Structures are given as C-alpha cells and as structure tokens.
Amino acid sequence: MNRLLLVILILFFPTIVLSQDNTTALLQELDQTIANIGQYTTQKEAQIAALKKQFNSSATETEKQILSRLLYEEYRLYKSDSALAYARKNVAIALKINDFNTTNQSYLDLASIMGTLGMYKEAIDILSTKTVDKSPGLKGAYYNINRSIYGYMADYASSNYEKNNYLSLVKKYRDSALIYVKKQTNEYTINTSEALIEKGVYDQAILYLKVPFESLKLDDPNRAVFAYIISTIYQKKGNREEQKKWLIISAISDLQNSKKENISLRNLAFLLYEEGDIDRAYLYIQRSLEDALFCNARLRTYEISKMLPIISGAYQQQNETNKKQLVVFLVCLSILTVILLIALFQLFKQMKQLKAAQKEIHIANQQLVVLNTTLQSTNLMLNETNNNLAETNRIKEIYIGRYMDQCSDYIAKLEGYRKKLNVMATAGKMNQLLDAVQSKQFITEELTEFYNNFDRTFLQLFPDFIIQFESLLIDKELTQLKEGELLNTELRIVALIRLGIKDSAKIATFLRYSVSTIYNYRSLLKNKSKGPREEFESKLISIGSSEL
C-alpha cells in the first residue's frame, strides 16, 4: 500500500508543482493588473466619452437610441446608476420611435439593470407587464433576465423555503431560455453548463465550458463569466487549487475590462484568507469594495461588508504580530550592534598593532630586497666570472694541446731540416746548402700551416662565430672568404680580440703585420659596425659565450 502511494506521488508530483507555479504566476499577473487599474479605468472612460460625444451630436432618434444602448452596455458592469439612467433614456427614445421590438428590448435592459441594483420588485413588475410573444428574437433574453433576477433573489433569500422556490423558478426560466437562445452563443453555453452542474456531471460541464473559453478574446466580458463558472465547478469537485486558478483568471479579466460589478476577486480574497495569504486577501477585498462602491452595486457591497471585517481583522492582527516581531528584531539588532561595536573596537586595536608589525615587516622586507638585489648582482658577477673562467680554461686547454702538438711537429720538422742540411754539408754541396739557407719557403709553409691550425682550432671553439659576427656588421663584405680559406685577415684579428688579445702590437706580431696596419683594420671593422663604435668590441667579446 505504501509503495502504491509512493508511485502515485512520484507520478503526480511534477503536475502538482507545475500547477502551483502556474497559480503563482497568475497571482503575480493579478497583482500587476491591480497596480495598473488606473490605466484600464482611463481607457474605459475614454471609450465612454467618445460614445457620449457621438450621442450628443446625433441628429436622429434612431442614432440616439443605438448610441444610448451602447452607453448602457458600457455602463452596465461599470457604473450601475449611469447604466440605469441610460436604460431609462432608451425606453423614452424607443417610445418616441414607436418600434415594438426596440421598445421591448429597452424594457428588458431596464429590468436587467434593476435586478443588478437589487430592485427586484421593479424589475419583476416590468417583466410581468411586458410580453415578447410578438418579438421572437427577444424571448431568449426575456427568460435569461428572469433567470438572473430569481437567481439573485435565491442568493439573498432569508429562508430555505423562499430559496427553494426561487431556485425552481431559476430552473424553469433557464429551461425556457435554452429553447429560444441560439445555439453556439455564450448565453446558450452558460445556461447549458448550469444545467450540467445541476445534474452533477462536473467533468462534462468543465469540458463543455473550456472549449469555447479558449476562443474568447481577452477583451470579451464573457471570459470572466466562463472562468468563474469553471471555478465553481472545481469548488464542487473539491479541487481547491484549480478553483483558485480559475478565480484568478476571472478576476484578471474583470479588472482588465473595467468590470466593477464582479464577484471573482471577492471570492478569491476569502479563499486566500483561508490559506493564510492575508496580505493579498486584504488587498483584493479592498479592491473589491472600492469597485462595488464605485459601481454602486449595493448587493456586492453588502456581501463584501460581511467578509471585510474578518479579513481586515486578520490583516490588523498580522500587522500587530509583525510590529511585535519588528520590536524584537530591533532589540536584538541593538544588542548585536553593541556587540559589534565592542568587536570593532577590539578589531581596531588589533589592526593598529598589526599595522605596526606590518610596518616593521615592510622595513625588513625592503632591507631584504636590497640584500637580495645585492646578492643577485653578486651572483650575476660571479656567474659571469665563472663563465669567463670556464671559457678561458677551455680555450687554454684546447690551445695548450694544439701548442704542444705544434711544438712537437716543429721539433720533428727542425730535426729533419737539420739532417737535410747536414747531408748537404757532408756531401760538399755548398751551393745547395746556401740556397736552402737563404730560401723562405720553409718559413712560408710553416706559417701557412700555423694559421690554418689556428683557424681550425678557433672555429672548433666557436663554430657559429662568422654568422654571429656578420650580425654585428652593416654588410658581409669583410667576411667574404677566398676558396680554401677558413678565416681571412679581418676575421683573424677579430678572433684574436675574441680570445682576449686586444693589444694591437701583439696582434701585429702574431699576424706578421705592422702595428699601424692592425690599427687601420680595427678602425675599418668599427666603421662597419651596426651599433655605436665604442660598443663593437664589447659585443664581439660576447660572441659564442653560450657555446662554451
């Protein structure tokens, strides 16, 4: 059994939630409609003023009768006294025109508004003295007005006996109205739905009303009537949520069409009161009372006057409760404020101490930053020194190894050259000996080999030297090599400077040039530099440092 209830709850819970959300949205729309009530009243007054202007300027009695009846319809559910005045004008004009149908219609309108105003005797007197047999088109309206008047009388009957008598007359006139009212009309739908309700076939009655309701325009006054009847059916079925929803729809339609003679908003107010929504209940019952007083709907005013003290009392009680809660809240807030002030004082005191500590920390941090900067500078210098030492050590290692190999080769070559000269001297080949001694071929070959060895060693240390050096120059003219060359004179000068040999005299001795020639070469190189001349050699020294 419990599982079955759980399954039912799961199946219908989304529907319940959606229905509640829909009702909440409708209530918000109703609140907004009430807030904009002045706008709808202004529109209504503008329509009435336009009709009055036409009525006052009409030339014929027929035009006056048509416009007078339009004014009656505009006032009928808006201001009952004015509607009664125009109903009487309609009768007077119809009698002048001397048209039987128009006269009967005017008397029916007069009886109808008298019924609304609670003038039941006067209304019944008119209906009992008038016959519509000669006006078949008015028979349906005649029976409808009788049904409405006896329905009012049944609502306000002082005993069940009179109430039942009036209800039997309501049924009688309703059945007669169904015979003469045209089908597919709102009057026929309303009467038929009441008959279905009386039989207890509620679902059929709801379906019968909802279909035409969907086709009604928003400004059609019957929209509110249909919605109200649907709400009463749901009330009989015990479906409170749907009853409330359709009462809201009916009330919105009444207010937007400026219908001051209404019942939906009043009933909705009492329903919300029972649910505990006192604020809205009070707002709605006040709005209903203002509308009833404006319309001079005495019976509606009487109905509201019975409910108003109940809702007003609850509203006042709620306000008193709210006031007490507000006082308690203010007392608690005052206590919390005092506690907060004490806490703020302590916090301020601690913040002051914290600020002093932060100031000391800031000074210490600044000192630490200075020390870190100094340390970083020292580390950079140390790293640069270490890099230079590493570079120097590697250059030394390579060149010492090459120097030892070169020396060993020179010693071997000198030994061979000595033996060759010794053989010439022993053999008495003095001319050949003299030629060999005077010849520079040996020195030239050794220098050429020496420079090639230097070039290979340097390019081994700095494989990208020429490319990086070219990036320092305006053009590549100085770095153009002849076939078979590894480095030219300009590049060897630069290579020696890169190795740390900056003295022009030493460079001149190494390359077998004069000091002035070396100076001229160095000036030429600086002139070809892209940047400032004084920065050329410092940039040159940094070439290839990352490769070592």
Phi, psi and omega per residue, in radians:
M1 nan -0.789 3.137
N2 -1.103 -0.668 3.117
R3 -1.117 -0.709 3.134
L4 -1.075 -0.756 3.108
L5 -1.104 -0.661 3.126
L6 -1.132 -0.759 3.120
V7 -1.079 -0.770 3.122
I8 -1.068 -0.736 3.131
L9 -1.096 -0.749 -3.141
I10 -1.116 -0.703 -3.109
L11 -1.195 -0.694 -3.004
F12 -1.754 -0.149 -3.121
F13 -1.055 -0.800 3.098
P14 -1.024 -0.664 3.133
T15 -1.125 -0.714 3.134
I16 -1.110 -0.779 -3.120
V17 -1.105 -0.774 3.138
L18 -1.101 -0.696 3.135
S19 -1.106 -0.737 3.123
Q20 -1.146 -0.715 3.106
D21 -1.082 -0.728 3.141
N22 -1.109 -0.754 3.124
T23 -1.110 -0.714 3.104
T24 -1.061 -0.758 3.128
A25 -1.110 -0.689 3.123
L26 -1.154 -0.679 3.102
L27 -1.106 -0.704 3.102
Q28 -1.122 -0.680 3.092
E29 -1.138 -0.691 3.117
L30 -1.121 -0.750 3.099
D31 -1.026 -0.753 3.139
Q32 -1.157 -0.664 3.111
T33 -1.088 -0.752 3.103
I34 -1.106 -0.687 3.117
A35 -1.098 -0.527 -3.112
N36 -1.734 0.323 -3.029
I37 -1.023 -0.591 3.135
G38 -1.077 -0.616 3.137
Q39 -1.130 -0.770 -3.138
Y40 -1.190 -0.660 3.115
T41 -1.127 -0.701 3.113
T42 -1.079 -0.739 3.107
Q43 -1.096 -0.732 3.137
K44 -1.103 -0.811 -3.132
E45 -1.094 -0.621 3.121
A46 -1.142 -0.718 3.108
Q47 -1.106 -0.775 -3.128
I48 -1.132 -0.741 -3.134
A49 -1.080 -0.684 3.121
A50 -1.125 -0.726 3.120
L51 -1.162 -0.692 3.119
K52 -1.097 -0.697 3.123
K53 -1.077 -0.748 3.103
Q54 -1.147 -0.703 -3.128
F55 -1.086 -0.779 -3.104
N56 -1.178 -0.473 -3.112
S57 -1.723 0.038 -3.102
S58 -1.214 2.525 -3.026
A59 -1.660 -0.523 -3.028
T60 -2.015 2.785 3.114
E61 -1.153 -0.590 3.130
T62 -1.106 -0.783 3.106
E63 -1.086 -0.725 3.128
K64 -1.081 -0.699 -3.118
Q65 -1.133 -0.745 3.139
I66 -1.106 -0.810 -3.115
L67 -1.221 -0.620 3.113
S68 -1.123 -0.701 3.115
R69 -1.202 -0.613 3.065
L70 -1.105 -0.707 3.093
L71 -1.144 -0.665 3.065
Y72 -1.022 -0.794 -3.125
E73 -1.131 -0.666 3.123
E74 -1.152 -0.648 -3.087
Y75 -1.494 -0.315 -2.938
R76 -0.948 -0.804 -3.132
L77 -1.895 0.211 -3.102
Y78 -1.947 -0.893 3.124
K79 -2.540 1.825 -2.967
S80 -1.110 -0.680 -3.117
D81 -1.095 -0.737 3.127
S82 -1.174 -0.676 3.104
A83 -1.084 -0.707 3.106
L84 -1.093 -0.704 3.139
A85 -1.103 -0.767 -3.134
Y86 -1.278 -0.506 3.052
A87 -1.102 -0.707 3.108
R88 -1.199 -0.661 3.058
K89 -1.063 -0.708 3.127
N90 -1.029 -0.741 -3.137
V91 -1.098 -0.789 -3.108
A92 -1.106 -0.759 -3.130
I93 -1.180 -0.722 -3.141
A94 -1.077 -0.662 3.112
L95 -1.151 -0.612 3.081
K96 -1.169 -0.733 -3.141
I97 -1.165 -0.545 3.127
N98 1.133 0.761 3.070
D99 -1.896 2.160 -3.035
F100 -1.069 -0.880 -3.118
N101 -1.086 -0.767 -3.131
T102 -1.114 -0.700 3.135
T103 -1.129 -0.790 3.124
N104 -1.085 -0.729 3.115
Q105 -1.073 -0.718 3.141
S106 -1.120 -0.736 3.112
Y107 -1.153 -0.645 3.088
L108 -1.116 -0.706 3.099
D109 -1.099 -0.726 3.137
L110 -1.095 -0.763 3.123
A111 -1.121 -0.664 -3.119
S112 -1.115 -0.821 -3.115
I113 -1.232 -0.542 3.065
M114 -1.120 -0.670 3.087
G115 -1.100 -0.703 3.104
T116 -1.089 -0.647 -3.113
L117 -1.443 -0.004 3.136
G118 1.478 0.201 3.118
M119 -1.551 1.139 -3.004
Y120 -1.144 -0.753 -3.108
K121 -1.065 -0.828 -3.130
E122 -1.071 -0.735 -3.125
A123 -1.122 -0.773 -3.126
I124 -1.170 -0.617 3.097
D125 -1.066 -0.770 3.133
I126 -1.098 -0.813 -3.092
L127 -1.151 -0.595 -3.091
S128 -1.320 -0.406 -3.116
T129 -1.650 -0.197 -3.103
K130 -1.833 2.482 3.085
T131 -2.057 2.527 -3.125
V132 -2.083 0.301 -3.133
D133 -1.067 -0.595 3.139
K134 -1.488 0.024 3.101
S135 -2.234 1.341 -3.067
P136 -0.995 -0.568 -3.106
G137 -1.201 -0.237 -3.111
L138 -1.795 -0.048 -3.078
K139 -1.098 -0.732 3.137
G140 -1.062 -0.782 3.117
A141 -1.118 -0.688 3.142
Y142 -1.033 -0.855 -3.137
Y143 -1.203 -0.599 3.126
N144 -1.114 -0.755 -3.137
I145 -1.149 -0.708 3.051
N146 -1.043 -0.784 3.125
R147 -1.018 -0.761 -3.109
S148 -1.142 -0.768 -3.091
I149 -1.141 -0.791 3.114
Y150 -1.206 -0.449 3.041
G151 -1.177 -0.730 3.055
Y152 -1.049 -0.776 -3.096
M153 -1.136 -0.612 3.100
A154 -1.179 -0.662 -3.141
D155 -1.090 -0.596 -3.047
Y156 -1.952 0.363 3.099
A157 -1.177 2.484 -3.082
S158 -1.448 -0.288 3.126
S159 -2.465 2.816 -3.132
N160 -1.145 -0.527 -3.123
Y161 -1.083 -0.943 3.117
E162 -1.083 -0.687 -3.112
K163 -1.039 -0.795 -3.126
N164 -1.153 -0.649 3.105
N165 -1.095 -0.774 -3.134
Y166 -1.154 -0.667 3.129
L167 -1.132 -0.626 3.100
S168 -1.154 -0.629 3.082
L169 -1.210 -0.632 3.085
V170 -1.042 -0.817 3.136
K171 -1.093 -0.722 -3.122
K172 -1.085 -0.871 -3.111
Y173 -1.220 -0.545 3.095
R174 -1.156 -0.755 3.116
D175 -1.093 -0.679 3.108
S176 -1.164 -0.686 -3.138
A177 -1.090 -0.671 -3.121
L178 -1.101 -0.445 3.133
I179 -1.264 -0.660 -2.981
Y180 -1.818 -0.404 3.115
V181 -1.252 2.404 -3.135
K182 -1.193 2.442 3.067
K183 -1.190 2.858 -3.093
Q184 1.168 0.245 3.053
T185 -1.848 2.807 -3.130
N186 -1.128 -0.658 3.129
E187 -1.081 -0.733 3.135
Y188 -1.131 -0.744 -3.138
T189 -1.087 -0.766 -3.121
I190 -1.110 -0.810 -3.140
N191 -1.124 -0.730 -3.133
T192 -1.130 -0.727 -3.137
S193 -1.109 -0.665 3.105
E194 -1.135 -0.632 3.094
A195 -1.149 -0.708 3.120
L196 -1.151 -0.684 3.110
I197 -1.100 -0.740 3.141
E198 -1.075 -0.568 3.117
K199 -1.384 -0.238 3.119
G200 1.523 0.180 3.109
V201 -1.605 1.318 -2.972
Y202 -1.175 -0.779 -3.108
D203 -1.079 -0.698 3.112
Q204 -1.128 -0.678 3.137
A205 -1.160 -0.706 3.124
I206 -1.098 -0.832 3.138
L207 -1.077 -0.679 -3.115
Y208 -1.128 -0.564 -3.117
L209 -1.512 -0.630 -3.045
K210 -1.170 -0.598 -3.104
V211 -1.072 -0.958 3.106
P212 -1.207 -0.463 -3.127
F213 -1.037 -0.693 -3.109
E214 -1.101 -0.435 -3.098
S215 -1.598 -0.118 -3.133
L216 -1.297 2.418 3.093
K217 -1.289 2.770 -3.092
L218 -1.106 -0.499 -3.113
D219 -1.624 0.189 3.118
D220 -1.482 2.095 -3.112
P221 -1.053 -0.473 -3.137
N222 -1.164 -0.306 3.098
R223 -1.037 -0.749 3.129
A224 -1.166 -0.665 -3.134
V225 -1.124 -0.833 -3.141
F226 -1.045 -0.801 -3.109
A227 -1.110 -0.659 3.139
Y228 -1.156 -0.743 3.125
I229 -1.105 -0.712 3.110
I230 -1.079 -0.678 3.133
S231 -1.121 -0.659 3.126
T232 -1.176 -0.573 3.106
I233 -1.160 -0.791 3.123
Y234 -1.119 -0.543 3.060
Q235 -1.095 -0.755 3.117
K236 -1.158 -0.556 3.119
K237 -1.380 -0.185 3.134
G238 1.430 0.275 3.127
N239 -1.653 1.564 -3.007
R240 -1.163 -0.663 -3.089
E241 -1.134 -0.787 3.115
E242 -1.206 -0.623 3.071
Q243 -1.035 -0.791 3.139
K244 -1.119 -0.763 -3.124
K245 -0.999 -0.817 -3.079
W246 -1.324 -0.473 3.008
L247 -1.144 -0.685 3.120
I248 -1.111 -0.807 3.138
I249 -1.027 -0.764 3.137
S250 -1.109 -0.761 -3.116
A251 -1.142 -0.699 3.103
I252 -1.061 -0.785 3.126
S253 -1.093 -0.762 3.122
D254 -1.016 -0.839 -3.066
L255 -1.201 -0.715 -3.119
Q256 -1.204 -0.442 3.094
N257 -1.692 0.167 3.117
S258 0.985 0.720 3.059
K259 -1.536 1.822 -3.107
K260 -1.418 -0.428 3.097
E261 -1.600 1.623 -3.058
N262 -2.469 2.930 -3.102
I263 -2.279 -0.397 -3.020
S264 -1.104 -0.792 -3.083
L265 -1.120 -0.662 3.107
R266 -1.104 -0.847 3.131
N267 -1.100 -0.674 3.115
L268 -1.107 -0.685 3.136
A269 -1.044 -0.768 -3.133
F270 -1.200 -0.628 3.110
L271 -1.107 -0.764 3.127
L272 -1.195 -0.584 3.061
Y273 -1.043 -0.775 3.141
E274 -1.135 -0.517 3.137
E275 -1.464 -0.133 3.103
G276 1.661 0.054 3.089
D277 -1.513 1.310 -2.984
I278 -1.188 -0.688 -3.089
D279 -1.052 -0.850 3.141
R280 -1.189 -0.703 -3.138
A281 -1.012 -0.755 -3.141
Y282 -1.164 -0.753 3.121
L283 -1.053 -0.773 -3.071
Y284 -1.242 -0.689 -3.123
I285 -1.220 -0.588 3.071
Q286 -1.135 -0.749 3.116
R287 -1.099 -0.716 3.125
S288 -1.096 -0.723 -3.136
L289 -1.143 -0.768 3.122
E290 -1.060 -0.737 3.125
D291 -1.139 -0.740 -3.117
A292 -1.132 -0.706 3.115
L293 -1.182 -0.694 3.125
F294 -1.119 -0.735 -3.104
C295 -1.356 -0.300 -3.042
N296 1.100 0.635 3.085
A297 -1.494 1.651 -2.980
R298 -1.090 -0.713 -3.095
L299 -1.193 -0.688 3.098
R300 -1.117 -0.695 3.115
T301 -1.081 -0.712 3.122
Y302 -1.111 -0.778 3.127
E303 -1.064 -0.763 -3.119
I304 -1.175 -0.645 -3.109
S305 -1.092 -0.468 3.107
K306 -1.331 -0.536 -3.101
M307 -1.582 -0.513 -3.032
L308 -1.011 -0.800 -3.136
P309 -1.058 -0.619 -3.128
I310 -1.134 -0.905 -3.107
I311 -1.203 -0.704 3.132
S312 -1.096 -0.718 3.102
G313 -1.072 -0.767 3.108
A314 -1.106 -0.668 3.131
Y315 -1.136 -0.758 3.116
Q316 -1.135 -0.715 3.112
Q317 -1.090 -0.721 3.114
Q318 -1.113 -0.699 3.109
N319 -1.101 -0.710 3.106
E320 -1.098 -0.765 3.092
T321 -1.053 -0.752 3.125
N322 -1.102 -0.673 3.108
K323 -1.097 -0.790 3.111
K324 -1.061 -0.765 3.103
Q325 -1.088 -0.642 3.121
L326 -1.142 -0.719 3.117
V327 -1.081 -0.808 3.107
V328 -1.050 -0.733 3.134
F329 -1.091 -0.741 -3.123
L330 -1.158 -0.692 3.099
V331 -1.087 -0.824 3.114
C332 -1.086 -0.672 3.128
L333 -1.142 -0.678 3.110
S334 -1.104 -0.772 3.117
I335 -1.083 -0.771 3.117
L336 -1.117 -0.587 3.111
T337 -1.133 -0.757 3.109
V338 -1.075 -0.808 3.125
I339 -1.057 -0.706 -3.138
L340 -1.128 -0.708 3.114
L341 -1.090 -0.736 3.099
I342 -1.094 -0.771 3.130
A343 -1.102 -0.686 3.124
L344 -1.140 -0.675 3.091
F345 -1.067 -0.806 3.115
Q346 -1.120 -0.702 -3.141
L347 -1.136 -0.702 3.114
F348 -1.084 -0.736 3.125
K349 -1.079 -0.798 3.126
Q350 -1.161 -0.636 3.115
M351 -1.133 -0.639 3.105
K352 -1.101 -0.777 3.094
Q353 -1.117 -0.707 3.134
L354 -1.123 -0.668 -3.138
K355 -1.111 -0.712 3.105
A356 -1.115 -0.739 3.122
A357 -1.143 -0.687 3.121
Q358 -1.132 -0.613 3.112
K359 -1.113 -0.762 3.102
E360 -1.103 -0.719 3.124
I361 -1.129 -0.667 3.133
H362 -1.090 -0.761 3.111
I363 -1.087 -0.773 3.120
A364 -1.089 -0.674 3.119
N365 -1.135 -0.706 3.120
Q366 -1.080 -0.761 3.104
Q367 -1.093 -0.688 -3.139
L368 -1.158 -0.649 3.103
V369 -1.092 -0.753 3.122
V370 -1.076 -0.777 3.124
L371 -1.109 -0.714 3.127
N372 -1.116 -0.707 3.122
T373 -1.095 -0.782 3.119
T374 -1.080 -0.738 -3.126
L375 -1.137 -0.723 3.109
Q376 -1.108 -0.713 3.101
S377 -1.094 -0.745 3.119
T378 -1.112 -0.734 3.129
N379 -1.112 -0.705 3.103
L380 -1.076 -0.787 3.114
M381 -1.091 -0.726 3.140
L382 -1.133 -0.734 3.108
N383 -1.106 -0.709 3.132
E384 -1.127 -0.740 3.107
T385 -1.082 -0.773 3.133
N386 -1.097 -0.712 3.114
N387 -1.112 -0.731 3.121
N388 -1.123 -0.702 3.111
L389 -1.133 -0.732 3.133
A390 -1.100 -0.739 3.140
E391 -1.112 -0.783 -3.131
T392 -1.107 -0.729 -3.129
N393 -1.109 -0.712 -3.131
R394 -1.177 -0.769 3.110
I395 -1.027 -0.726 3.131
K396 -1.106 -0.773 -3.125
E397 -1.019 -0.838 -3.081
I398 -1.156 -0.808 -3.073
Y399 -1.273 -0.548 3.063
I400 -1.124 -0.758 3.105
G401 -1.070 -0.793 3.125
R402 -1.147 -0.653 3.140
Y403 -1.095 -0.780 -3.141
M404 -1.104 -0.750 3.105
D405 -1.094 -0.738 -3.122
Q406 -1.106 -0.771 -3.141
C407 -1.091 -0.743 3.135
S408 -1.086 -0.733 3.115
D409 -1.114 -0.747 -3.135
Y410 -1.087 -0.741 3.140
I411 -1.068 -0.755 3.136
A412 -1.128 -0.746 3.141
K413 -1.147 -0.710 3.115
L414 -1.122 -0.652 3.107
E415 -1.139 -0.726 3.107
G416 -1.158 -0.711 -3.132
Y417 -1.129 -0.685 3.115
R418 -1.100 -0.771 3.140
K419 -1.089 -0.686 3.140
K420 -1.097 -0.773 3.114
L421 -1.169 -0.617 3.131
N422 -1.138 -0.687 3.117
V423 -1.127 -0.740 3.137
M424 -1.103 -0.720 -3.115
A425 -1.193 -0.722 -3.115
T426 -1.175 -0.634 -3.118
A427 -1.398 -0.115 3.115
G428 1.364 0.352 3.130
K429 -1.556 1.295 -3.010
M430 -1.243 -0.648 3.129
N431 -1.098 -0.781 3.122
Q432 -1.117 -0.657 3.131
L433 -1.113 -0.754 -3.140
L434 -1.115 -0.756 3.120
D435 -1.069 -0.720 -3.116
A436 -1.150 -0.687 -3.124
V437 -1.182 -0.698 -3.100
Q438 -1.364 -0.307 -3.075
S439 -1.272 2.458 3.096
K440 -1.750 0.115 -3.058
Q441 -1.087 -0.726 -3.102
F442 -1.074 -0.802 -3.130
I443 -1.120 -0.753 -3.107
T444 -1.086 -0.767 -3.139
E445 -1.126 -0.680 -3.110
E446 -1.212 -0.676 3.110
L447 -1.115 -0.745 3.134
T448 -1.059 -0.760 3.121
E449 -1.163 -0.652 3.139
F450 -1.083 -0.829 -3.117
Y451 -1.157 -0.673 3.089
N452 -1.096 -0.700 3.124
N453 -1.136 -0.710 3.092
F454 -1.074 -0.817 -3.114
D455 -1.047 -0.804 -3.119
R456 -1.100 -0.738 -3.127
T457 -1.120 -0.784 -3.125
F458 -1.098 -0.799 -3.131
L459 -1.205 -0.427 3.025
Q460 -1.174 -0.692 3.106
L461 -1.244 -0.691 -3.068
F462 -2.243 1.355 -3.051
P463 -1.096 -0.506 -3.122
D464 -1.784 0.347 -3.024
F465 -1.062 -0.817 -3.061
I466 -1.103 -0.726 -3.136
I467 -1.114 -0.793 -3.139
Q468 -1.183 -0.616 3.119
F469 -1.166 -0.697 3.122
E470 -1.050 -0.542 -3.134
S471 -1.188 -0.263 3.119
L472 -1.566 -0.158 -3.012
L473 -1.843 2.778 3.094
I474 -1.244 -0.705 3.118
D475 -2.415 3.104 -3.065
K476 -1.799 0.293 -3.064
E477 -1.061 -0.736 -3.065
L478 -1.284 -0.274 -3.078
T479 -1.814 0.177 3.121
Q480 -1.336 2.097 -3.084
L481 -1.757 2.552 3.046
K482 -1.396 2.921 -3.121
E483 -1.085 2.255 3.110
G484 1.580 -0.188 -3.124
E485 -1.466 2.470 2.990
L486 -1.679 -0.748 3.062
L487 -2.404 2.536 2.996
N488 -1.686 -3.055 -3.058
T489 -1.061 -0.819 -3.127
E490 -1.027 -0.740 -3.126
L491 -1.198 -0.595 3.108
R492 -1.185 -0.659 3.088
I493 -1.060 -0.840 3.133
V494 -1.074 -0.704 -3.139
A495 -1.085 -0.732 3.127
L496 -1.127 -0.705 3.085
I497 -1.082 -0.725 3.126
R498 -1.087 -0.560 3.140
L499 -1.410 -0.014 3.076
G500 1.748 0.033 3.119
I501 -1.621 1.685 -3.044
K502 -1.783 -0.224 -3.123
D503 -1.267 2.127 -3.111
S504 -1.086 -0.575 -3.140
A505 -1.145 -0.760 3.136
K506 -1.148 -0.731 3.119
I507 -1.092 -0.714 3.131
A508 -1.097 -0.768 3.121
T509 -1.088 -0.735 -3.100
F510 -1.133 -0.696 -3.057
L511 -1.702 0.033 3.105
R512 1.127 0.702 3.058
Y513 -2.127 2.920 3.060
S514 -1.356 2.821 -3.131
V515 -1.134 -0.680 -3.133
S516 -1.122 -0.656 3.112
T517 -1.116 -0.751 3.117
I518 -1.102 -0.699 3.131
Y519 -1.074 -0.766 3.139
N520 -1.096 -0.739 3.091
Y521 -1.033 -0.757 -3.103
R522 -1.160 -0.666 3.090
S523 -1.132 -0.707 3.121
L524 -1.079 -0.751 3.136
L525 -1.095 -0.732 3.140
K526 -1.149 -0.625 3.123
N527 -1.161 -0.509 3.135
K528 -1.485 -0.034 -3.087
S529 -1.233 2.533 3.095
K530 -1.241 -0.720 -3.097
G531 -1.655 -2.877 3.112
P532 -1.049 2.517 -3.115
R533 -1.045 -0.700 -3.048
E534 -1.228 -0.282 3.137
E535 -1.684 -0.080 -3.012
F536 -1.057 -0.920 -3.036
E537 -1.233 -0.533 3.095
S538 -1.171 -0.641 3.064
K539 -1.200 -0.606 -3.139
L540 -1.112 -0.707 -3.112
I541 -1.114 -0.520 -3.074
S542 -1.436 -0.112 -3.124
I543 -1.144 2.304 3.022
G544 1.332 0.144 -3.104
S545 -1.093 -0.639 -3.100
S546 -1.287 -0.246 -3.101
E547 -1.467 -0.344 -3.067
L548 -1.464 nan nan
